[in-house]
Amino acid sequence: MPGKLRIGIVGCGAIGSSLAGAIVRDFSRQARLVALFDLDQEKSRRLSRRLFKKEAAAVKSLGELIRRSELVVECSCAAASAEIAGESLDKGRDVMVMSVGGLVSSFNRLSAIAGKKGRRIFIPSGAISGIDGLKAAGIRRIRSVLLTTRKNPAAFKGVEYVKKLKIDLDKVRQDKTLYFGPAIRAVRFFPQNINVAAVLSLAGIGADKTYVKIVASPGTKKNIHEIQILSEAAKITTRTENITHPDNPKTSYLAVLSAIATLRGILAPAKIGT
């Protein structure tokens, strides 16, 4: 009988903490949480104490976490996700990436490292639905993919791209398009808001051909993602109205649950869905 999968989590914010709790609570027969790392080391120590009543799982470096782990789960930020994934793969570890926006420009390179090392990269579908249909349609010709994201204007406060547009988000009274264009630019301009565009691009026709429309919508309290896919096989339309994570209003709850579902798929003997 194989041993338990040793898992390390990088980033101990709302997503990392939720996933860590799920591993300890729901997957204890198949997996073991062996390491936690955060640049703010008090976060990793606090999470370790909460889960294990001691700080033994908190480590002081990414390298130490990688050494302890078989699967490294990145829950940090888009600016660091490619580096974390690359170092983990290079050391012969599988990796799950949550900050997918950071992988768009380096995904081919990371895939090559994974292939050379015989490792795998796992990317949860996140806060959207329809990835299964997109992947299936991609076996033949996909004509177009459009993602429309609607969020309350407050969700875009602090975004440098919006600041440059000189839009007063407090005075937006009706739907206002902040961006329309290819996903490759969207993930650069909205790194904390548009991981879904990165997932959609990697699963489908790429970040240059996938188009994104981002709308500040004062009438909504939810993060809404609508996807339109035109292909030879089907016309696919999805709409996902996300509830925000109870511990972090900038994160969709479904994105966290998607990571837990991905982990369940890794550990389960059977796979359902495309």
Secondary structure, 3 states (H helix, E strand, C coil): CCCCEEEEEECCCHHHHHHHHHHHHHCCCCEEEEEEECCCHHHHHHHHHHHHCCCCCECCCHHHHHHHCCEEEECCCHHHHHHHHHHHHHCCCEEEECCHHHHCCCHHHHHHHHHHHCCCEECCCCCCCCHHHHHHHCCCCEEEEEEEEEECHHHHCCCHHHHHCCCCHHHCCCCEEEEEEEHHHHHHHCCCCCHHHHHHHHHCCCCCCEEEEEEECCCCCCEEEEEEEEECCCEEEEEEEECEECCEEEEEHHHHHHHHHHHHHHHCCCCCCC
